[in-house]
């Protein structure tokens, strides 16, 4: 990967950038590359640089962009699912160990992205996202991590994806250019 400035996305086609803009309702910031592409064809997760163009540290390496998936996840968050998952972390040592491993994988991915962009962001050293490794704080982040890293890396993110079903089945959330 070549070094890039904070304002230059890596490997993002103009149509993908336009779709992400439409999904978010604003221009995307600090994109490093695509984290995952939805079966509908649009991006649904972007990998972000650990520092935004304005200099703000940004620990959310995998940012879910699909508004349809985000809305469904918001409903899951409102259902009390995070509290239930949090309780299971305290009761199931195997789940807790797998979730800690997901945290470590997230940190490695962010360090790799930061290194490729020539960025050192000590303000967020050891901090992943979504509450990892000890809390469940944001299902959007956990689902984004599972989509970008693939099944088997983040157990709680995988559970969220299982509960979402085929959010893309109705077609793209935003038109493709």
N, C-alpha and C positions, 0 to 999 in steps of 0.2 A: 504494500500500500504506500502511495506517495504521501509526503507531508502536505498538509493543506492549511490554509488560514481558517480562522474561526467562522468566517462567513461563507466558505466554499463547501457545499455538500460533496461527499465522495460517492461516486457511482449512482447518482440520482438523475434519472431521465427527466426532462421537462414535464412530460405527461404525469409522471409520478409525483413530482413536486406540486403540480397543479391539483392533482387529486388530494394530496395531503393538505394543501391550503383549503380546499373545499371541505374536507372532512373536519378540520379544526376550526374553520371560520376565521382563520388568520394565517399569515405567512408562517411556515415552519421555522424553528430556530435551532441552530446548532446541530443540524443533521450530519451524521457521519456516514450513514448508509441505510439501506433497507434492512430491517430486522426480520420481516416476514411479509409474504404476499398472500393475501386472502385468496381462497379458491375462486372468487368472483373476478380476480384479475387486479384489483386495486391493492396498494400497500395497506396493511392493517397495523403494522408495528414499525417504527423507525428506531434505529440505533442512534443515540445522541452523544455528542461530545460531552465530556465531563465538566466543561466550562462553556457557558453560553457566550455568544458574540459580545454581549455587554459586560462580560467579566464575571457574571454570577456563577458560582459553583452549582452544578446540576447533577445530583446523584442518580436520577432516573435514566439509566442507560437505555432501557427498552420502554418506549413510550407508545401506548396503544392509541392509534389514530382513528380507527373505525367508529363512527358515532353509534352505529347499530349495536355493535358488541359492547361499547361503553355504556349504553343505556341499559342493556340487559344486565351487565355487571352491577350497575347502580342499583337495580332492583334486588339483585342477590345481596348486596351490601345492606340494603334496607331490611332484608328478611332476618337478619341476625346471624347470618352464616359466619361472619368474621369472629363473633363471640364463640360460636361452636367450634370453629377451627382452633382458636386460641386455647380453649379448654382442652382439646385433644392434644395440642402440643405439650401441655403439662402432664398429660396422662400416658402418652405413648412415646417411649424413648426412641423407638425406631423412626417414627415420624419426625421427632425433634432432630435426630441426627441427619436425616435426609434433608430437612429444611435448612439446617446449618450448612450442609454441603451445597445446597442451592445458593445460599448467601455467598459462600466462598467462590463458586463458579461465577456469580454475578460480578464480584469484585475483580476476578481475573479478566473477565470480558471488558470491564470498564478500563482497567489498567492497559489492556492491549489497545483499545480505541484511543485512550489518552496518549500512549506512546506513539501511535501512528500519526497522531495530529501534533505531536511535539508539545503536549500539555502535561504539566504537573499540577495537580489540584490537591494539595495536602489538607485543605479544609474538610474534605469528605473522605479521607483515608479511613478505611474500616467500616464505612457506612454504606450499606447497599440501598435497598428501597423496599417499600411495601411492608416494613416492620421487621424484615429478616434481620437476624436469625431467631429472635426470641418472641416477636409479636406478629400479629396479623393485622395490618393497618390499611392496606389498599389492595383490593382484589384486582384492580385494573393492572397494577404493576406485576402482580404474580401471573396473571394470564398473559400479559405481554412477554414476560420472561419465558414462559412455557412455549409460546408460539415461536419466539426467536431462537431459543436454545434447543427446542425439540422436546418431545415427550420423554419423561424419565429423569429430567434434571430438577424440576421444581414440583414436588408432589402436590402442594396446595394449588399451584397454578394449573396443574393437570386436572385437578378436581373441578376448578372453576370452568375450564374448557369443556369438561364432560357435562356440566350443568347448563352450559350455554346452548348446546345443540348446534344445529346448522344455521347460524345467524345470517349467513350469506345466501341462503337458498332463494330468497326473494329477489336476488339480483344485486348489483353493486349499490353501495350506500350513496355514492355520488357518481355522476356520469364520467366515463373515461373520455379524454380528449383524443 
